[in-house]
Amino acid sequence: MLSLPFPPHRDAAGPFNRQPKGIRLNLPMATPFLPAFPAPATDPPVHPPLRDSHGRVIHDLRVSITDRCNYKCVYCRTGEMGAQYPELVIDEYFRLIKLFAGLGITKVRLTGGEPLLRRGLLELVGELSRLRTAEGKPLDLALTTNGHLLESLAQPLKDAGLNRITVSMDAVDAATFERITRVPGSFARVLAGIRAARAAGLAPLKINCVLLRGFNDDQIEGFARFAREENVVVRFIEFMPLEEGRLWTPEIVVTLREILDRVGRALPLTEVPPREASETARRYRFLDGVGEIGIIAPVSQAFCGACSRVRLTSDGKIRTCLFSQVEHDLYGRLRAGAGDDELRAYIIRTVYGKEARHHIGEPGFLKPSRSMVHIGG
Ligand code: SF4
């Protein structure tokens, strides 16, 4: 049973008493948008775009620029352990991202830990906004933050060239929010940050809420109203086994189906087609046209078949999948004096070997070598 530093919310039946419907895992490859997997090609393509051996085009890079965080969310960080991995200097992130952009990356998302803690962030965003993709277009620049420092940084980030921002937020009432983050006064700060980001024109403004049964699933209907009232896109995320404290069980996952039922009962929804096959969220608009939500369902409706993402950790390691058991030391090669050609070749080879999919809930599933706070989402 999940043991958390505060009592679960009370509801009549009590989520602990209700046997959740068994989670039926859809084979991650069965993405309806994609044909069955082509046979793996033998040699990596040498020219953009970046591809893996399953034929997927990899155009989305997520870069953690710090392992530090100013929150201690109970399901993410045990609170005892601070930062565990070093950071590169800002220019080194720029050099590595530039290599990826030249190989076909078109979207860069800056993450952490908490990226707004990083000095030099505005300069990095400015430099990245002047970079061009292999096709000569500007990069699509996004950032994920807990929002605590956003009120004062929203406009400067926009002015520096940031396009979009996502705020991680797991409750819409101050008491629950601050029990989760373990930071007093954090709710008001984040709300002010969200409103400042909207005023600065960082759009679409997305709110990511990780749902855990018996912990914050009482927030679902409140978040649906929040999406409409604050004109933000709330995305509910199924809890993945990526936490630091090793709390995950299948029973704790609130599935896409349940979320849809709960929101739809209060505010009817209609599904919206994805903008692109690799989009992680299933999108739903409220029938009255006011607002939108998304559901990211990596456990019950996995989407690995169309995955277009790779990650760079705060200490310069490539992770080809969130659930990778191995990491690839790109920064180590840079430090050892490798030139750009050698680093490019290493990136191409590494991405080519990207894992086909995750194996959550399957016999022999291994939790990844790093927890989410040290990967960066
Ligand atoms: S990162 Fe890994 S687990 Fe996530 S969608 Fe891609 S292949 Fe699947």
Boltz pocket constraint, residues with backbone or C-beta under 6 A from the ligand:
constraints:
  - pocket:
      binder: B
      contacts: [[A, 28], [A, 303], [A, 304], [A, 305], [A, 307], [A, 308], [A, 309], [A, 320], [A, 321], [A, 322], [A, 323], [A, 355], [A, 356], [A, 357], [A, 358]]
      max_distance: 6.0
